């Protein structure tokens, strides 16, 4: 069998298919072709390619619809989109959704080969150890990992958002490991865990005698992370006075230790994370808008565990093995009934809560296999934990939006009036909670058909 990469070219123009096939074959690639999106999916199922090269504008299933279908089959399969109608907004939109590259016709041969080589190299690198601590088979998480790997090589600031316990620090470490700074330090600090004066000193350092108790000079975490990555966890909880100093450090690449008159140049990549809704914090005057845009050059939003249920069995077995090594080596696995019970739980504390439950069961197990009873007992204890205010508010918001969309049959204008929000704000809330108004229009039609059918049965009865 040939070890040369297989490229699937998809275009409804036979002339383009032939031209690209000849060009890429001459460059040493194996080629498969399809003249439609539907045919391309059949080809992928029959023989998985290493890369898909697709036209954007095609009859029936277009390039972005094909990309979405490819993501369902294999989230790690890179897709490059080609179009004669390319524009910067199209390219940005496509790459944000996970498309590897975006090329315009007429296609430059060198750019085509360079983009293909980069995509294939990216797949090879992603099979390494840079993100091995993130255990997942979820298409959503695979897409986030793909985005993380692409952004890792740049030096832009990344803001990782998502609920508590969803793996934000692990993602930050993965980005660091995949970056050119991997050999440098990775330094993490929780911005909400320290009082203001101590946090300032920890970040920027202090001179000897700068304040009571400063008996010696302290370099601070910016300098400790020199040449590497500084991870600012719970950035949304940073005091507003320190936000000003952080913004200046990001803009000027200079820091000034507390009590010092000298500025020091720093070379640090900033990755930050928060479980808070920063846009609401900005509206409330609790977070600076200019700092937000400095930190949020690229945003990676991690899903809650309830939105990646396919990962629960995988994570549970991983945590059993990990906990058994530390606490109870005689434990060798977990029963199918226990896995089923875990898959049905709500997990308000996300992956961190799942790990805690598994750790409890491993420590308490007297048998080599974790039983359903032990899991049930651990879950009962977890249910007594009160969710955070932000988690409770997010749950309420989604429930409220769902109700008003049901009431208005997906009419956003009417729903926004009921909620007493303008349409722009209402759409932002829908995007925040991954809600599509069109789904409720379909649901309302089905309910109406059901009501009409019931009425017909009553009349004919």
Residue pairs with C-beta under 8 A, 6 or more apart in sequence:
2 30
4 28
4 29
4 30
5 29
5 30
5 50
5 51
5 120
6 29
6 30
6 31
6 32
6 47
6 48
6 49
6 50
6 51
7 24
7 29
7 30
7 31
7 32
7 49
7 50
7 51
7 52
7 53
7 116
8 32
8 33
8 34
8 40
8 43
8 44
8 49
8 51
8 52
8 53
9 17
9 20
9 21
9 24
9 31
9 32
9 33
9 34
9 53
9 54
10 33
10 34
10 35
10 36
10 37
10 39
10 40
10 52
10 53
10 54
10 55
10 58
10 63
10 66
11 17
11 20
11 33
11 35
11 54
11 55
11 58
11 82
12 35
12 36
12 55
12 58
12 59
13 55
14 35
16 55
17 33
17 35
20 53
20 107
21 31
21 33
23 109
23 112
24 31
24 116
25 31
27 113
29 116
32 43
32 47
32 49
34 40
34 42
34 43
36 58
36 59
36 60
36 61
37 54
37 58
37 60
37 61
37 62
37 63
37 65
37 66
37 69
38 60
38 61
40 52
40 54
40 66
41 66
41 69
41 70
41 73
43 49
44 52
44 70
44 73
44 74
44 77
45 73
48 74
48 77
49 77
50 77
50 78
50 120
50 123
51 77
51 78
51 79
51 80
51 116
51 119
51 120
51 123
52 66
52 67
52 70
52 77
52 78
52 79
52 80
53 79
53 80
53 82
53 116
54 63
54 66
54 67
54 79
54 80
54 81
54 82
55 63
55 81
55 82
55 83
56 62
56 63
56 64
56 81
56 82
56 83
56 85
56 86
56 90
57 63
57 83
57 84
57 85
58 66
61 69
63 81
63 82
63 83
64 81
64 94
64 97
64 99
66 79
67 79
67 81
67 94
67 97
67 98
67 99
70 77
70 79
71 98
71 139
71 143
72 139
75 98
75 139
75 142
75 143
75 146
76 123
76 126
76 142
76 146
77 123
78 100
78 119
78 120
78 122
78 123
79 98
79 99
79 100
80 99
80 100
80 101
80 102
80 103
80 115
80 116
80 119
81 94
81 99
81 101
81 102
81 103
82 103
82 104
82 105
82 107
83 90
83 102
83 103
83 104
83 105
84 104
84 105
86 102
86 103
86 104
86 105
90 102
91 102
94 102
95 101
95 102
95 150
98 143
98 146
98 147
100 115
100 118
100 119
100 122
100 150
101 115
101 118
101 119
103 111
103 112
103 115
122 146
122 149
122 150
125 149
125 178
126 145
126 146
126 149
129 177
130 149
130 152
130 174
130 177
130 178
130 182
131 145
131 148
131 149
131 174
131 177
131 178
133 170
133 173
133 174
134 141
134 145
134 167
134 170
134 171
134 174
135 311
135 314
135 315
135 318
136 142
136 145
136 308
136 311
136 314
137 310
137 311
137 314
138 303
138 308
138 310
138 311
140 303
140 307
140 308
141 302
141 303
141 308
141 311
144 171
144 300
144 301
144 302
145 174
147 298
147 300
148 158
148 171
148 174
148 175
148 178
148 300
149 178
151 158
151 175
151 298
151 300
152 174
152 175
152 176
152 178
152 179
153 178
153 179
153 180
155 269
156 297
156 298
157 250
157 269
157 270
157 271
157 272
157 294
157 295
157 296
157 297
157 298
158 172
158 175
158 270
158 271
158 272
158 297
158 298
158 299
158 300
159 235
159 271
159 272
159 273
159 274
159 278
159 295
159 296
159 297
159 298
159 299
159 300
160 168
160 171
160 172
160 271
160 272
160 273
160 299
160 300
160 301
160 302
161 168
161 273
161 274
161 275
161 278
161 299
161 300
161 301
161 302
162 168
162 273
162 275
162 301
162 302
162 303
162 304
163 275
163 302
163 304
163 350
163 390
163 391
163 394
164 275
164 349
164 350
164 352
164 388
164 391
165 305
165 349
165 350
165 351
165 352
165 353
166 302
166 303
166 304
166 305
166 350
166 351
167 302
167 350
167 351
168 233
168 273
168 275
168 302
169 188
169 231
169 233
169 273
171 300
171 302
172 186
172 188
172 229
172 231
172 271
172 273
173 186
173 231
175 229
175 271
176 182
176 186
176 228
176 229
176 231
176 269
176 271
179 229
179 269
181 227
181 228
181 229
181 269
184 225
184 226
184 227
184 228
184 229
185 224
185 225
185 226
185 227
185 228
185 229
186 225
186 228
186 229
186 231
187 221
187 224
187 225
187 228
187 229
187 230
187 231
188 231
188 233
189 199
189 202
189 203
189 221
189 230
189 231
189 232
189 233
190 233
190 234
191 199
191 232
191 233
191 234
191 235
191 237
191 238
192 234
192 236
192 237
192 238
193 234
194 202
196 239
196 241
196 242
197 211
199 238
199 239
199 242
200 242
200 245
200 258
201 210
201 211
201 214
201 218
201 220
201 258
202 220
202 221
203 220
203 221
203 222
203 242
203 246
203 255
204 220
204 222
204 245
204 249
204 255
204 256
204 257
204 258
205 217
205 218
205 219
205 220
205 222
205 223
205 255
205 257
205 258
205 260
206 214
206 217
206 218
206 220
206 257
206 258
206 259
206 260
207 214
207 217
207 257
207 258
207 259
207 260
208 214
208 215
208 216
208 217
208 259
209 215
209 259
210 257
210 258
210 259
210 260
211 258
211 259
214 258
214 259
217 257
218 257
219 257
220 255
220 257
221 230
222 230
222 249
222 255
222 266
222 268
223 255
223 264
223 266
225 268
226 266
226 267
226 268
227 267
227 268
228 268
228 269
229 268
229 269
229 270
229 271
230 268
230 269
230 270
230 271
231 271
231 272
231 273
232 238
232 246
232 270
232 271
232 272
232 273
233 272
233 273
234 273
234 274
234 275
234 276
235 272
235 273
235 274
235 295
236 274
236 275
236 276
236 278
236 281
236 286
236 287
237 274
237 276
238 246
240 286
240 287
240 288
243 287
243 288
243 291
244 288
246 291
247 288
247 290
247 291
247 294
248 254
249 255
249 266
250 270
250 291
250 294
250 295
251 294
252 263
253 265
253 266
253 267
254 263
254 264
254 265
254 266
255 263
255 264
255 266
256 262
256 263
256 264
257 264
270 295
272 295
275 388
275 390
276 390
277 390
277 432
278 287
278 292
278 296
279 428
281 287
282 288
282 289
282 292
304 347
304 350
305 311
305 312
305 347
305 350
305 351
305 353
305 354
306 346
306 347
307 434
309 343
312 339
312 342
312 343
312 347
312 354
313 339
313 342
313 343
315 351
315 354
315 355
316 334
316 338
316 339
316 342
316 354
316 358
317 333
317 334
319 354
319 355
319 358
319 359
320 331
320 333
320 334
320 358
320 362
320 370
323 331
323 358
323 359
323 362
323 363
324 330
324 331
324 332
324 362
327 359
327 362
327 363
328 362
328 363
328 365
330 368
331 362
331 365
331 367
331 368
331 369
331 370
332 368
332 369
333 368
333 369
333 370
334 358
334 361
334 369
334 370
334 375
335 369
335 370
335 371
335 372
337 371
337 372
338 361
338 370
338 371
338 372
338 374
338 375
340 372
341 372
341 375
341 376
341 379
342 354
342 357
342 375
342 379
345 379
347 353
347 354
348 385
348 387
348 391
349 356
349 382
349 385
353 382
353 385
356 382
357 375
357 378
357 379
357 382
358 370
360 374
360 378
360 381
361 370
361 374
361 375
361 378
362 370
364 374
365 371
365 374
387 395
394 433
397 429
397 432
397 433
398 433
398 435
400 419
401 415
401 419
401 429
401 430
401 433
401 435
402 435
404 415
404 418
404 419
405 415
405 435
405 437
405 440
406 440
406 443
406 444
407 415
407 418
408 414
408 415
408 418
408 440
409 440
409 441
409 443
409 444
410 437
410 438
410 439
410 440
410 441
410 442
410 443
410 444
411 437
411 441
412 423
412 426
412 427
412 430
412 437
413 423
415 426
415 437
416 422
416 423
416 425
416 426
419 426
421 429
430 436
430 437
